[in-house]
Amino acid sequence: MPARIDDILVLDQHISKTELGKYLRDREHPTPSDFGGIGDGVADDTAAVQACFDRAAADGKIALIPKGIWNVASGVGLGGAARGLIMHGALRYTGAAPATVLTLGDGGATRNGEKLWTGLDVIRAVQSDWSSEADIGILLRNFDASWIEVRRAQGFTIGVRSLGDGRGCEDSTLHLGRLVDNHIGLDIRCATDTAWNNAIRYLGGHFAVSSGVNTASDRFGVRLSAEPGAYINHNHHVFEGPNFELAQSGANVAIPFLNETSGSAVIARSVRMEACSPLVARHTAGATECLYDVAWASQGYGVGIDYAATATRAGNAVVTRYRAAATRHVRLLAAVPSLRSAAYRESATDIGVEGLAVVSTGTTAATTLAGVSFAGLSGLTPTASGLLLNANRGLVFVVDASQAREFALAHWLVGGADGGRLFVRCFDAANTLLTDASANVLASGATMSWNAAAKAWIASAGMADASLNRRQSVRVIGAAIAFAQIGIVGFDGQIELETLRLYGLPEAAPAVLAGPTHGWGRREIPFSAAYDPPSLAAGASHQTNIAVAGAVPGDAVQVGFSVASTAVVFLGTIGASDTVTAVAWNRSGATVDLGAGTLFGQVVKPRLV
């Protein structure tokens, strides 16, 4: 027998051709070339490829497809007894009828474990019309604890199918390459009720359809499916960084994930969607607890899940990052979920909102926070659902920005209409209004331009989903900044605003300023005053006036006194603007002389009717 030193074969003089042939067969991977295959893209290599696969299965070896194009006129299969398959070349299907071109692993109850199937490359000579699901590029059956690399599957109804048959597919890693021009790029399927298809990791994957291929037909990147009556609880399929370019056009739909099962924990991270429908997934059954994290999409953040009429469960989530990344990792700082309910009559002409300051975009000479933060203004009109703001009016949160610098504003116009512009002002620790000389404001989806007349930064465009700038974050820049107004103005015309919310980064919880001590965003104005009522004869009364800024006729007044008495009742009314008149009335039949004390009270602005 020959001796081997590393990769050098040392032959003795008595070696026979039979012994040499056996040695080479034992040492090498079987290839189609061993059985007359050519791989020139012209000859029919079906028989040679199948013979190679049969030899690998019989000997428990890894089959090798060398570089080249290996034409097959019918399907070929590598049994589960083979250790694996390495492909440097491609199989090209030249047949006319729908067929499964490359089948790897045995079906039934066989476990195809610890397999290495790598470099898999199967193409169709003639593009499929997608009319038959029997047209499959690669079929992977019952694999377990295996490493599988698909370089390409092109031109089929189903590019690649993983199939749990009499048992299942599990605990394996699939490295996906180009799955192009297929009706379904990857089909994750079960054939029987004793099968399963769980716990698979998928790396990469370029799911694409050329612009001229079957343009009237729907197309999907990944499908989770089952035969009627088969296992449908597919779970823990984790996709890392897949890219979908599905050439949506006309009336067709082009959706990355189609889930026809009632499974859970389908997790897709850092998904890219170009030329797809504005849907990352369609669910047709009971799938739940699935997460789709979309890093980039042609529609920006406008991507969701389509629940078909047959869907029976929800509980799935879409995270969209493109044009909205900074709005995803946030903490709610303040919210006015119903502006209509929070609005109040500030005066005969003005309307205010609890928790918010009213602002104007008109020219202002004011230079302080108090000078540009109004408790109420005209130009706000209550509607059935919200407040109609004139173009030069706005509503803002006033927030401590001394440490927290990044915020996200979320708003809702009645009926989900587009409109409104971001509006920001900055102030220093002394509440002095800062100009563009000492501060700056950036937004995630629009240019913030300094408006010298209003002394504010106003977005260059109205907020609209079509412009991908409805969901935006803003950042205030400048060492002197201590406070900021952040909100929305009409600017381009009237807007009917219904809801306003302010978010910050999770690590920050800055104060949001509003209330009586600030002079805006307050419906109630508390007051107190020292008072020593005179001796009151039976039925007599005495009144005193208290200065209360913001009090106007029509406001309600409540008054109490710090000295207890059942005989003397204290009443309050608005004697004039900014003046509360408190009345002490002795309702008893005897003279009462109360000691000195303190009047406590509050002015309450009326709700809007």
KOLMARLO-764573 format. One line per field, with one value per residue (C-alpha): residue number from 1; y negated, z, x negated. Coordinates in pm, 1 decimal, decimal comma. Layout:
N
i <- NUM; ... $
y <- Y; ... $
z <- Z; ... $
x <- X; ... $
//
This chain:
609
i <- 1; 2; 3; 4; 5; 6; 7; 8; 9; 10; 11; 12; 13; 14; 15; 16; 17; 18; 19; 20; 21; 22; 23; 24; 25; 26; 27; 28; 29; 30; 31; 32; 33; 34; 35; 36; 37; 38; 39; 40; 41; 42; 43; 44; 45; 46; 47; 48; 49; 50; 51; 52; 53; 54; 55; 56; 57; 58; 59; 60; 61; 62; 63; 64; 65; 66; 67; 68; 69; 70; 71; 72; 73; 74; 75; 76; 77; 78; 79; 80; 81; 82; 83; 84; 85; 86; 87; 88; 89; 90; 91; 92; 93; 94; 95; 96; 97; 98; 99; 100; 101; 102; 103; 104; 105; 106; 107; 108; 109; 110; 111; 112; 113; 114; 115; 116; 117; 118; 119; 120; 121; 122; 123; 124; 125; 126; 127; 128; 129; 130; 131; 132; 133; 134; 135; 136; 137; 138; 139; 140; 141; 142; 143; 144; 145; 146; 147; 148; 149; 150; 151; 152; 153; 154; 155; 156; 157; 158; 159; 160; 161; 162; 163; 164; 165; 166; 167; 168; 169; 170; 171; 172; 173; 174; 175; 176; 177; 178; 179; 180; 181; 182; 183; 184; 185; 186; 187; 188; 189; 190; 191; 192; 193; 194; 195; 196; 197; 198; 199; 200; 201; 202; 203; 204; 205; 206; 207; 208; 209; 210; 211; 212; 213; 214; 215; 216; 217; 218; 219; 220; 221; 222; 223; 224; 225; 226; 227; 228; 229; 230; 231; 232; 233; 234; 235; 236; 237; 238; 239; 240; 241; 242; 243; 244; 245; 246; 247; 248; 249; 250; 251; 252; 253; 254; 255; 256; 257; 258; 259; 260; 261; 262; 263; 264; 265; 266; 267; 268; 269; 270; 271; 272; 273; 274; 275; 276; 277; 278; 279; 280; 281; 282; 283; 284; 285; 286; 287; 288; 289; 290; 291; 292; 293; 294; 295; 296; 297; 298; 299; 300; 301; 302; 303; 304; 305; 306; 307; 308; 309; 310; 311; 312; 313; 314; 315; 316; 317; 318; 319; 320; 321; 322; 323; 324; 325; 326; 327; 328; 329; 330; 331; 332; 333; 334; 335; 336; 337; 338; 339; 340; 341; 342; 343; 344; 345; 346; 347; 348; 349; 350; 351; 352; 353; 354; 355; 356; 357; 358; 359; 360; 361; 362; 363; 364; 365; 366; 367; 368; 369; 370; 371; 372; 373; 374; 375; 376; 377; 378; 379; 380; 381; 382; 383; 384; 385; 386; 387; 388; 389; 390; 391; 392; 393; 394; 395; 396; 397; 398; 399; 400; 401; 402; 403; 404; 405; 406; 407; 408; 409; 410; 411; 412; 413; 414; 415; 416; 417; 418; 419; 420; 421; 422; 423; 424; 425; 426; 427; 428; 429; 430; 431; 432; 433; 434; 435; 436; 437; 438; 439; 440; 441; 442; 443; 444; 445; 446; 447; 448; 449; 450; 451; 452; 453; 454; 455; 456; 457; 458; 459; 460; 461; 462; 463; 464; 465; 466; 467; 468; 469; 470; 471; 472; 473; 474; 475; 476; 477; 478; 479; 480; 481; 482; 483; 484; 485; 486; 487; 488; 489; 490; 491; 492; 493; 494; 495; 496; 497; 498; 499; 500; 501; 502; 503; 504; 505; 506; 507; 508; 509; 510; 511; 512; 513; 514; 515; 516; 517; 518; 519; 520; 521; 522; 523; 524; 525; 526; 527; 528; 529; 530; 531; 532; 533; 534; 535; 536; 537; 538; 539; 540; 541; 542; 543; 544; 545; 546; 547; 548; 549; 550; 551; 552; 553; 554; 555; 556; 557; 558; 559; 560; 561; 562; 563; 564; 565; 566; 567; 568; 569; 570; 571; 572; 573; 574; 575; 576; 577; 578; 579; 580; 581; 582; 583; 584; 585; 586; 587; 588; 589; 590; 591; 592; 593; 594; 595; 596; 597; 598; 599; 600; 601; 602; 603; 604; 605; 606; 607; 608; 609 $
y <- 0,0; -354,5; -564,7; -924,7; -1205,7; -1510,3; -1565,3; -1372,5; -1029,0; -789,5; -488,9; -164,0; 30,7; 292,1; 55,8; 167,0; -44,2; 112,8; 20,6; -331,3; -382,4; -261,9; -490,5; -792,2; -711,0; -675,8; -999,2; -1239,2; -1391,1; -1230,5; -1470,0; -1446,6; -1438,1; -1094,5; -972,9; -1140,3; -1484,2; -1782,2; -2100,0; -2308,1; -2450,2; -2255,5; -1884,5; -1720,2; -1624,3; -1493,2; -1131,7; -1223,6; -1456,1; -1197,8; -926,0; -1154,2; -1210,8; -840,3; -762,1; -1027,1; -883,3; -525,2; -609,7; -871,3; -1141,8; -1505,7; -1548,9; -1817,9; -2011,4; -2167,7; -2503,6; -2522,9; -2511,9; -2164,9; -2123,3; -1897,7; -1813,5; -1679,3; -1695,7; -1545,1; -1453,6; -1396,3; -1147,7; -1205,0; -944,9; -1179,6; -1402,9; -1710,6; -1899,1; -2160,7; -2351,2; -2564,4; -2550,4; -2587,1; -2348,6; -2480,8; -2333,4; -2293,3; -2105,7; -2248,4; -2104,1; -2235,1; -2031,0; -2033,3; -2070,7; -2000,4; -1799,7; -1768,2; -1524,3; -1241,9; -1300,9; -1108,0; -1057,9; -1072,5; -1321,8; -1485,7; -1608,4; -1784,1; -1850,0; -2085,1; -2205,0; -2500,5; -2706,6; -2593,5; -2749,0; -2651,9; -2847,3; -2800,0; -2817,1; -2965,2; -3199,5; -3040,8; -3200,9; -3129,2; -2934,3; -2614,5; -2571,0; -2242,3; -2458,2; -2469,5; -2545,8; -2390,5; -2166,7; -2122,6; -1845,3; -1761,0; -1925,7; -1959,9; -2118,9; -2198,2; -2475,1; -2565,6; -2828,2; -2923,2; -3128,9; -3156,6; -3031,8; -3209,3; -3199,9; -2962,2; -2984,3; -2895,7; -2962,1; -2763,5; -2554,5; -2421,9; -2136,0; -1959,5; -1629,3; -1338,1; -1517,8; -1866,3; -2130,8; -2292,5; -2438,7; -2530,1; -2831,2; -2932,7; -3181,4; -3329,7; -3483,3; -3583,4; -3461,4; -3641,4; -3632,5; -3391,5; -3425,2; -3321,4; -3349,9; -3125,3; -2901,2; -2774,9; -2485,7; -2178,0; -1881,8; -1680,2; -1720,8; -1537,8; -1778,1; -2108,6; -2397,2; -2593,5; -2763,4; -2859,0; -3147,5; -3323,7; -3544,8; -3803,4; -3731,5; -3938,6; -3883,1; -4054,3; -4045,7; -4198,3; -4478,9; -4287,7; -3955,5; -3860,1; -4219,3; -4142,9; -3885,2; -3932,2; -3839,4; -3762,5; -3733,2; -3480,5; -3267,5; -3061,9; -2796,1; -2445,1; -2176,9; -2151,6; -1980,9; -2008,1; -2172,1; -2549,8; -2669,4; -2775,2; -2966,0; -3132,5; -3212,1; -3490,4; -3691,3; -3915,4; -4194,2; -4068,2; -4295,8; -4295,7; -4456,1; -4306,5; -4544,3; -4644,8; -4801,4; -4859,9; -4654,1; -4379,3; -4349,1; -4300,7; -4204,1; -4074,2; -3833,9; -3631,7; -3441,7; -3183,8; -3006,3; -3054,7; -3055,9; -3315,6; -3482,1; -3546,1; -3812,9; -4009,9; -4260,1; -4542,1; -4477,6; -4677,8; -4734,8; -4891,0; -4894,9; -4698,6; -4761,9; -4972,2; -4646,2; -4447,9; -4152,6; -4004,7; -3776,7; -3550,7; -3331,8; -3339,4; -3446,0; -3663,0; -3805,7; -3865,0; -4158,9; -4331,3; -4586,1; -4792,0; -4980,2; -5132,6; -5144,4; -5342,4; -5458,5; -5571,5; -5503,6; -5440,1; -5060,6; -4825,7; -4479,9; -4376,6; -4158,6; -3963,3; -3899,6; -3546,2; -3664,0; -3562,7; -3716,0; -4046,0; -4128,0; -4181,5; -4483,1; -4686,5; -4907,6; -5158,1; -5343,6; -5524,2; -5889,9; -5808,3; -5638,8; -5900,7; -5882,4; -5512,8; -5520,2; -5777,9; -5851,6; -6032,3; -6367,7; -6534,3; -6476,0; -6648,9; -6359,9; -6572,6; -6939,9; -6999,6; -6869,4; -7058,2; -7391,2; -7671,0; -8028,1; -8254,9; -8571,8; -8694,5; -8659,7; -8423,4; -8046,3; -7856,1; -7488,1; -7316,7; -7214,9; -7420,6; -7772,6; -7951,4; -8119,6; -8358,2; -8362,6; -8735,7; -8992,0; -9028,7; -9270,3; -9045,7; -8902,1; -8674,1; -8337,3; -8496,4; -8754,5; -8494,7; -8226,2; -8316,6; -8169,3; -8223,1; -8407,6; -8475,4; -8281,8; -7948,2; -7816,5; -7509,2; -7244,5; -6921,1; -6726,9; -6970,5; -7329,0; -7516,9; -7722,3; -8016,0; -8009,9; -8249,8; -8056,0; -7757,8; -7543,7; -7447,9; -7258,5; -7453,9; -7215,4; -7231,0; -7180,3; -7241,1; -6875,4; -6702,2; -6830,0; -6590,9; -6567,3; -6424,9; -6590,2; -6380,1; -6544,4; -6444,7; -6662,9; -6577,9; -6300,8; -6227,1; -6520,5; -6643,5; -6990,5; -7207,9; -7296,9; -7235,2; -7543,8; -7590,2; -7877,1; -7864,7; -8052,7; -8083,7; -8025,8; -8382,5; -8311,4; -8540,5; -8450,2; -8327,9; -8406,2; -8216,6; -8389,4; -8171,5; -7869,8; -7637,1; -7381,5; -7069,3; -6837,3; -6483,4; -6538,7; -6907,7; -7212,4; -7437,9; -7799,2; -8099,8; -8341,8; -8675,8; -8833,0; -8556,7; -8495,9; -8122,6; -7829,4; -7707,6; -7396,2; -7453,4; -7235,9; -7118,8; -6776,2; -6508,8; -6135,7; -6181,5; -6390,2; -6144,8; -6423,4; -6372,2; -6194,7; -6403,9; -6459,9; -6795,9; -6880,1; -7213,2; -7312,5; -7575,5; -7587,2; -7871,4; -7690,1; -7620,5; -7611,6; -7557,4; -7594,2; -7294,0; -7263,5; -7316,1; -7617,0; -7640,6; -7867,1; -7748,1; -7783,9; -7678,1; -7339,3; -7149,7; -7004,3; -6725,0; -6578,5; -6682,4; -6477,7; -6542,6; -6271,4; -6269,6; -6019,3; -5736,7; -5854,9; -6200,3; -6315,2; -6696,1; -6919,4; -7044,1; -7394,1; -7503,8; -7621,0; -7924,7; -8005,5; -8033,2; -8204,7; -7965,1; -7625,5; -7678,9; -7669,8; -7738,1; -8046,1; -8016,4; -8322,5; -8415,1; -8734,7; -8834,1; -8945,7; -9067,4; -9099,0; -9362,7; -9281,4; -9181,3; -9241,0; -8982,3; -8962,9; -9208,8; -9155,1; -9296,5; -9276,8; -9312,2; -9320,0; -9097,5; -9147,1; -8822,9; -8852,3; -8676,7; -8681,2; -8807,7; -8838,5; -8503,0; -8306,3; -8105,1; -8192,7; -7981,9; -8147,2; -8008,7; -8157,5; -8014,5; -8091,5; -7843,1; -7972,4; -7831,0; -8174,9; -8363,1; -8244,8; -8357,7; -8418,5; -8534,8; -8706,1; -8890,9; -9258,0; -9362,1; -9219,5; -9101,7; -9161,7; -8914,8; -9049,7; -8835,5; -8878,7; -8782,2; -8741,6; -8684,1; -8468,0; -8420,0; -8617,8; -8749,6; -8972,5; -8784,7; -8914,9; -8674,2; -8700,5; -8782,1; -8508,5; -8434,1; -8421,2; -8127,9; -8083,7; -8002,8; -8141,3; -7867,9; -7931,7; -7788,9; -7493,3; -7546,0; -7443,6 $
z <- 0,0; -56,2; 234,9; 291,7; 423,7; 466,9; 115,0; -69,6; -192,0; -183,7; -410,9; -381,1; -690,7; -634,4; -623,0; -837,7; -1017,7; -804,6; -482,9; -608,5; -712,4; -375,9; -196,9; -393,4; -342,1; 30,9; 50,9; -176,0; -195,0; -466,9; -753,1; -1064,5; -1267,5; -1120,1; -1294,9; -1632,1; -1551,2; -1737,8; -1580,5; -1894,5; -1894,1; -2210,6; -2129,5; -1923,7; -1597,0; -1417,2; -1397,3; -1295,1; -1018,5; -881,1; -895,6; -703,8; -438,8; -414,7; -364,4; -90,6; 90,0; 53,5; 185,6; 443,1; 269,3; 176,3; -187,8; -388,9; -685,8; -857,1; -1028,0; -1334,2; -1445,2; -1396,6; -1595,4; -1451,3; -1636,8; -1327,5; -952,5; -770,3; -402,5; -144,1; 123,5; 492,4; 523,6; 346,7; 578,0; 369,1; 42,7; -73,8; -389,5; -581,3; -896,2; -963,2; -1055,0; -1339,1; -1391,1; -1761,8; -1731,7; -1828,6; -1561,4; -1202,5; -989,6; -668,4; -812,1; -512,0; -212,0; 89,0; 371,5; 417,7; 500,1; 727,4; 1081,5; 989,1; 1175,0; 946,4; 1215,4; 1216,9; 842,6; 644,8; 338,2; 204,6; -110,7; -228,4; -569,3; -778,2; -1071,0; -1328,7; -1700,1; -1768,6; -1520,3; -1342,7; -1389,1; -1018,9; -1099,0; -916,1; -566,5; -683,2; -844,0; -572,5; -600,6; -278,9; -30,3; 312,8; 519,9; 890,6; 960,2; 1315,2; 1460,6; 1110,7; 921,2; 592,1; 343,8; 48,8; -201,6; -454,0; -542,5; -847,1; -1071,8; -888,0; -732,6; -401,9; -381,4; -66,7; 150,5; 494,1; 570,5; 892,9; 767,8; 1006,9; 1254,6; 1244,2; 1163,0; 1460,3; 1626,6; 1307,7; 1132,9; 777,5; 603,1; 325,3; 7,3; -302,3; -316,5; -627,4; -873,3; -659,4; -565,1; -212,0; -130,0; 177,4; 283,5; 644,5; 642,9; 821,5; 638,8; 922,5; 1270,6; 1415,7; 1256,9; 1379,6; 1250,4; 1537,7; 1675,3; 1352,8; 1304,9; 967,3; 876,0; 600,3; 289,8; -22,1; -119,0; -450,5; -760,9; -1089,9; -1217,1; -1519,0; -1350,6; -1309,9; -1241,1; -1185,3; -914,5; -541,0; -394,8; -46,8; 101,2; 378,9; 435,6; 745,0; 641,5; 691,8; 508,7; 619,2; 958,8; 1009,7; 1295,7; 1297,6; 1612,5; 1437,2; 1688,7; 1747,9; 1393,1; 1424,4; 1120,0; 1131,3; 874,3; 581,4; 279,9; 80,0; -265,4; -393,7; -680,0; -576,9; -868,8; -971,0; -778,4; -661,9; -299,6; -201,9; 163,7; 339,1; 581,1; 526,0; 839,6; 784,0; 1116,4; 1479,5; 1604,3; 1797,7; 1839,2; 1476,3; 1528,0; 1239,3; 1327,2; 1118,0; 823,0; 503,9; 272,5; -70,9; -330,5; -99,6; 10,2; 328,9; 520,7; 680,0; 744,4; 672,4; 933,6; 825,4; 1135,3; 1504,9; 1504,1; 1802,0; 1986,8; 1664,5; 1636,2; 1316,2; 1356,6; 1036,7; 1003,3; 662,6; 438,8; 133,5; 334,1; 628,8; 950,9; 768,4; 787,1; 965,8; 980,3; 768,9; 957,6; 710,3; 774,5; 883,5; 1151,7; 1506,3; 1718,8; 1752,0; 1998,4; 1738,9; 1709,8; 1444,7; 1534,3; 1261,0; 1283,0; 953,6; 990,5; 1340,1; 1528,8; 1801,0; 1872,0; 1958,0; 2271,0; 2475,7; 2808,1; 2827,6; 2996,9; 2959,2; 2777,5; 2704,4; 2556,5; 2499,4; 2431,7; 2414,0; 2768,9; 2901,3; 2743,4; 2950,6; 2915,9; 3015,5; 2945,6; 2734,0; 2421,7; 2517,3; 2555,9; 2747,4; 2795,7; 3119,7; 3110,7; 2801,3; 2713,6; 2423,8; 2181,2; 1890,1; 1578,9; 1536,8; 1586,6; 1953,3; 2149,6; 2458,3; 2574,2; 2862,9; 2907,8; 3081,6; 2806,4; 2533,0; 2730,9; 2746,9; 2970,6; 2683,8; 2356,5; 2101,1; 1776,9; 1942,4; 1874,4; 2038,9; 1804,9; 1873,3; 1911,7; 1951,8; 1921,7; 1594,6; 1598,5; 1366,9; 1156,5; 1394,8; 1708,8; 1874,6; 2186,9; 2357,5; 2651,0; 2857,7; 2971,1; 3173,9; 2913,8; 3134,0; 3112,8; 2886,4; 2533,7; 2306,0; 2286,1; 2063,3; 2002,5; 1906,8; 1791,6; 1644,8; 1430,2; 1418,9; 1167,0; 1144,5; 910,1; 815,0; 915,2; 1175,6; 1215,4; 1495,0; 1705,2; 1954,8; 2168,3; 2403,5; 2728,4; 2970,3; 3346,4; 3401,5; 3168,6; 2902,4; 2547,5; 2346,1; 1980,0; 1709,7; 1823,5; 2134,2; 2061,9; 1783,5; 1723,3; 1508,7; 1407,1; 1273,5; 973,8; 884,5; 887,2; 1185,1; 1068,7; 1294,7; 1268,9; 1394,3; 1419,7; 1639,7; 1808,6; 1752,6; 1546,4; 1313,7; 1095,3; 725,0; 633,8; 777,2; 937,7; 703,5; 661,2; 288,8; 369,6; 637,4; 895,0; 1103,4; 1377,4; 1470,0; 1746,2; 1824,1; 1989,7; 2149,6; 2129,1; 2336,2; 2670,9; 2793,0; 2738,4; 3057,4; 2936,8; 2608,9; 2456,0; 2232,5; 2048,7; 1731,6; 1539,5; 1246,6; 1035,6; 693,8; 794,4; 1060,3; 1226,8; 1438,6; 1714,0; 1935,6; 2124,6; 2218,6; 2392,3; 2478,4; 2515,0; 2625,9; 2635,1; 2889,6; 3112,2; 3165,1; 3351,4; 3333,5; 3484,4; 3265,0; 3373,9; 3405,2; 3673,6; 3887,1; 3977,0; 3608,7; 3481,5; 3201,1; 3172,1; 3486,9; 3519,5; 3893,9; 4049,3; 4426,2; 4649,2; 5016,8; 5222,2; 5587,7; 5718,0; 6049,8; 6008,7; 6220,9; 6476,5; 6278,6; 6408,9; 6343,2; 5966,3; 5889,4; 5634,6; 5550,8; 5228,9; 5136,1; 4798,5; 4711,2; 4406,3; 4201,9; 3864,9; 3589,9; 3759,9; 3529,8; 3557,3; 3491,5; 3687,7; 3986,0; 4328,1; 4641,4; 4970,3; 5314,5; 5641,6; 5880,7; 6194,8; 6260,3; 6282,0; 6222,2; 6229,1; 5971,4; 5610,5; 5359,3; 4997,3; 4697,3; 4366,8; 4099,0; 4181,2; 3874,2; 3652,9; 3865,6; 4183,0; 4407,4; 4654,1; 4966,7; 5177,2; 5545,6; 5634,1; 5985,7; 5932,6; 6305,5; 6533,4; 6753,8; 6716,5; 6623,5; 6642,7; 6481,5; 6544,6; 6278,2; 6031,7; 5667,9; 5371,7; 5140,8; 4806,4; 4440,3; 4116,1; 3880,7; 3507,5; 3346,2; 3110,8; 2752,2; 2656,5 $
x <- 0,0; -117,2; -229,4; -118,0; -334,8; -110,5; 29,4; -243,9; -149,3; -445,1; -389,5; -574,3; -665,0; -397,2; -96,8; 194,3; 451,1; 723,5; 549,4; 475,8; 837,2; 963,5; 719,0; 830,3; 1197,9; 1144,6; 949,7; 1139,3; 1484,7; 1692,6; 1768,0; 1987,0; 1667,4; 1595,3; 1909,8; 1871,9; 2008,0; 1866,5; 2005,9; 1965,9; 2318,6; 2401,7; 2405,3; 2680,8; 2510,3; 2819,2; 2704,7; 2350,3; 2463,9; 2705,7; 2440,5; 2203,8; 2470,0; 2548,0; 2177,7; 2147,6; 2449,6; 2328,2; 1980,8; 2088,1; 1882,8; 1914,9; 2009,7; 1833,2; 1967,4; 1663,6; 1658,1; 1880,4; 2243,0; 2388,3; 2708,0; 2977,2; 3297,0; 3473,1; 3440,1; 3141,8; 3112,5; 2842,3; 2946,6; 2914,1; 2638,6; 2396,8; 2199,0; 2257,8; 2227,2; 1979,6; 2064,9; 1817,1; 2025,3; 2396,4; 2675,4; 2888,7; 3232,8; 3308,9; 3637,5; 3974,2; 4201,0; 4205,5; 3964,6; 3766,2; 3418,1; 3192,5; 3314,0; 3084,3; 3152,3; 3399,2; 3764,6; 3995,6; 3872,2; 3501,8; 3283,1; 3028,5; 2794,0; 2459,4; 2464,7; 2244,2; 2429,3; 2236,4; 2208,8; 2553,0; 2620,3; 2922,9; 3062,2; 3332,5; 3253,3; 3597,8; 3763,9; 4061,3; 4401,8; 4470,2; 4786,2; 4686,4; 4546,0; 4397,7; 4129,8; 3859,2; 3490,7; 3356,7; 3538,5; 3375,6; 3534,9; 3525,3; 3189,8; 3063,3; 2748,9; 2626,5; 2450,7; 2612,6; 2497,1; 2713,8; 2519,8; 2800,3; 3148,0; 3282,7; 3585,0; 3821,6; 4164,2; 3996,9; 3626,4; 3547,6; 3776,7; 3685,3; 3921,7; 4001,4; 4140,7; 4204,2; 3979,8; 3837,4; 3581,5; 3409,8; 3102,0; 2919,3; 2769,6; 2851,3; 2624,9; 2835,7; 2699,1; 2897,0; 3255,7; 3372,5; 3660,8; 3859,3; 4225,5; 4119,9; 3752,7; 3750,3; 4038,1; 4023,2; 4268,4; 4400,5; 4553,9; 4711,6; 4852,9; 4550,6; 4305,9; 4167,4; 3957,9; 3808,0; 3497,8; 3321,5; 3079,8; 3058,4; 2764,1; 2798,6; 2998,4; 3060,7; 3423,0; 3486,2; 3701,7; 3592,3; 3811,2; 3943,1; 4022,5; 4391,1; 4487,0; 4855,9; 4784,8; 4742,2; 4406,0; 4274,5; 3928,1; 3993,1; 4301,2; 4383,8; 4633,0; 4768,2; 4959,8; 5325,7; 5335,3; 4959,2; 4769,0; 4823,7; 4645,6; 4325,2; 4112,6; 3779,1; 3676,9; 3420,4; 3310,2; 3004,8; 2975,4; 3186,0; 3226,7; 3549,9; 3574,1; 3897,9; 3984,3; 4332,7; 4516,8; 4874,2; 5126,5; 4892,3; 4785,8; 4423,7; 4391,1; 4077,9; 4253,9; 4571,3; 4672,2; 4946,7; 4888,5; 4988,6; 4632,1; 4436,7; 4099,1; 4018,2; 3754,7; 3607,0; 3336,0; 3192,4; 3421,5; 3373,5; 3672,1; 3637,1; 3915,5; 4145,1; 4501,5; 4525,1; 4567,4; 4288,0; 4519,0; 4858,3; 5017,2; 5301,1; 5350,6; 5260,4; 4895,5; 4805,2; 4504,7; 4314,0; 4075,3; 3970,3; 3691,2; 3667,5; 3339,5; 3417,9; 3721,9; 3824,0; 4125,9; 3914,7; 4101,8; 4430,5; 4406,9; 4644,2; 4803,8; 5101,3; 5348,6; 5559,2; 5927,8; 5833,0; 5587,5; 5683,9; 5406,3; 5222,7; 4944,0; 4670,1; 4441,9; 4265,1; 3970,5; 3890,1; 3561,9; 3511,9; 3608,6; 3732,4; 3448,6; 3425,4; 3797,9; 3781,9; 3565,5; 3748,6; 3915,0; 4248,1; 4190,8; 4528,9; 4854,4; 5180,4; 5377,1; 5688,9; 5631,0; 6004,0; 6051,0; 5749,0; 5843,5; 5995,7; 6120,4; 5832,4; 6029,1; 6316,3; 6099,7; 5819,4; 5790,5; 5523,7; 5436,2; 5333,2; 4967,1; 4883,4; 4781,7; 4945,5; 4703,6; 4722,2; 4505,7; 4557,9; 4285,2; 4198,3; 3985,9; 3992,1; 3662,2; 3762,4; 3929,3; 4226,8; 4258,7; 4313,4; 4499,2; 4865,7; 5132,3; 5374,9; 5418,9; 5685,3; 5665,1; 5748,9; 6097,1; 6248,1; 6388,2; 6570,9; 6244,8; 5958,9; 5842,6; 5820,3; 5500,2; 5449,2; 5133,7; 4956,5; 5044,3; 4884,6; 4871,3; 4546,0; 4405,9; 4153,6; 3881,4; 3561,8; 3287,7; 2986,2; 2881,9; 3131,8; 3075,2; 3262,8; 3639,9; 3910,2; 4244,6; 4545,8; 4866,1; 5199,1; 5417,5; 5785,7; 5843,6; 5471,2; 5417,6; 5072,1; 4958,7; 4797,1; 4431,8; 4186,0; 4123,1; 3837,7; 3709,6; 3409,8; 3342,8; 3053,2; 3057,6; 3182,4; 3477,0; 3332,5; 3429,4; 3129,1; 3076,7; 2893,4; 2575,5; 2553,8; 2773,9; 2877,5; 3150,1; 3133,0; 3416,6; 3404,8; 3630,0; 3624,1; 3400,0; 3468,3; 3436,6; 3391,5; 3683,9; 3559,6; 3904,6; 4045,3; 3708,4; 3756,4; 3638,0; 3913,8; 3897,3; 3851,0; 4149,6; 4477,3; 4493,1; 4628,7; 4585,4; 4532,2; 4224,0; 4106,4; 4090,4; 4401,7; 4205,0; 3905,8; 3659,9; 3500,8; 3172,7; 3088,2; 2722,6; 2547,1; 2370,7; 2591,4; 2920,6; 3115,5; 3476,9; 3656,2; 3998,8; 4073,4; 4400,0; 4597,2; 4728,4; 4966,3; 4742,8; 4868,9; 5233,3; 5477,7; 5429,7; 5681,4; 5467,3; 5597,2; 5298,7; 4946,0; 4675,8; 4312,0; 4047,3; 3685,2; 3402,9; 3443,5; 3160,4; 3310,4; 3621,3; 3611,7; 3876,0; 4158,3; 4253,2; 4615,4; 4853,3; 4930,0; 4570,6; 4482,9; 4795,4; 4887,2; 5048,3; 5255,9; 5631,0; 5622,1; 5457,3; 5405,7; 5378,1; 5349,7; 5360,6; 5343,7; 5684,4; 5820,4; 6198,5; 6371,4; 6638,4; 6946,2; 7296,6; 7563,0; 7622,6; 7341,7; 7063,2; 6723,4; 6525,5; 6161,2; 5985,9; 5689,2; 5468,4; 5461,0; 5289,6; 5483,3; 5821,2; 6095,6; 6473,1; 6634,1; 6374,8; 6492,1; 6350,1; 6317,8; 6219,6; 6139,9; 6012,9; 5758,7; 5963,3; 6242,2; 6598,2; 6945,5; 7103,8; 6898,0; 6905,0; 6641,3; 6736,1; 6537,7; 6599,4; 6405,7; 6440,1; 6237,8; 5968,5; 5675,6; 5877,6; 6056,8; 6312,2; 6345,2; 6659,0; 6694,3; 7065,4; 7193,9; 7498,3; 7564,3; 7796,3; 7514,7; 7210,7; 6891,2; 6535,8; 6287,6; 5919,8; 5661,2; 5578,8; 5508,5; 5741,0; 5668,9; 5835,5; 5810,2; 5938,8; 6060,3; 6081,2; 6396,2; 6376,8; 6480,2; 6830,0 $
//
